[in-house]
């Protein structure tokens, strides 16, 4: 787990006067699914292009699978798969022909190529339509064909840019399943997306980009801890009066208690306090009616972060 | 800081050959060209004109016009009302073919959003661009060569005499020059396909250049010559000067180069493509054919000119393509 697949140190990219990526430090480990978040223009795509060696960094260093993409682009690109947003195909050619062109560009030929094409088509579930021209494909099928093109080179790292944009919910579900299966095969995945609940559903760790910097990095729980203050939100319904308020506030790790109406409480805490809350209610002589907890949502982290950012900017 | 010198020296090197994946690109593009409807239409057009003009020419030759030497070459150059000669048509159709093969080669990849995908494969941009160019040139050569063979076959059938070695050498040289004449337009259309994001714009720009050289450059060259080297009354040397300038200017146009090559290669009695003064013809036996090698020597500058123009246009496109930002 500790072997870094991607390592950026003080990575900087300047387009004229615009600082697209500003001293970025990023490490992605083997077998991880890492989510890149952030508003448009935050530097996600530029970072991806630098990882692939399609753009040269202004300063700083990048290592992808231990290689420098600017100096050894061919080795990097033969080990790293890239799925651009709205991936395009040669519409007049069939799925199989599109795949074989990509295979040949990777120097894979003959029987090996046929085998790999068959496996890749199986993996994404397109074997039945392999000989149909791509122009007849739906968005979801095209997206899966894009993954097949990436799988053909048996990559160690796959970088996906907005992979679930414009897919219908069923296609999204299938796509996320596919990503999880790839992770089981030991492939490291980086994906950028605006669809936060999807990112949360598959990613082990996420990094939040803002103005060319990675402002937050960690698991969703860690991010929630830092941005929302409390990572756990507990909803409690109990009869207990003001004594209960006090008792709840005195629990360790509680950040905030708000009462909503006569007997509904919202508790923000740094750890999972459900058992302690239940005990506190009982000890305070109250009647416990309902107790539930929210998993922190990435949407909330994201929105809250940028709200705070806006207040700081306004203050400054 | 200690690593600075190392990264500086190594940063200049690129790993591997720039031609990695070249043949995969060539094979795919060739296959695209040969199966595209666009190419089929143009090929049909060229074959029809070839059949029509060469049939008409052979009819004239059977009727005994044009003497009895170099009959095969006359298949290309003999016109019979109302059709012009085949070379005349080639001058128009070959640029069209070259443009049709390349006007959407690079911007098409952008519009289909395939460019970022292809460049994310382990190849360099060099291979993509050069592969596209080679495939275009290959398709052009294939089309022209098959038409050449068709004409030879038709000549055999209709005239009943085999071509002499001399005629074969001349017509092959003409074929080679025709391919590079097409190459100029291919490289131009490819350059425009890099510059313009819309294929239609690139096609129109290429056609505009073609029309400019075909229809207007001759007039402009003569106007310029008149302007730059005015001829005072009764000064024959100034007149020669002016004519020579006009000729030099006219030869900037690939059409002029091609027409002159066609003239000198397919017509062995043409001995010079410039101005010939009566004094230079002193003691010359007029109307005697030149050997093939001499005709080739005569058109050598034209051929190198066409090849050089192709290379310059390709190099220009190459530089622009290397600097292009690929975030589609």
Interface residues (C-beta under 8 A of the other chain):
Chain A: X45 X49 X52 X54 X55 X70 X71 X72 X73 X74 X75 X77 X78 X80 X81 X82 X84 X86 X87 X88 X89 X90 X91 X92 X101 X102 X104 X105 X106 X107 X146 X149 X153
Chain B: X10 X11 X13 X14 X15 X16 X20 X21 X24 X25 X27 X28 X32 X112 X113 X114 X115 X116 X117 X118 X119 X120 X121 X122 X123 X124 X325 X326 X327 X328
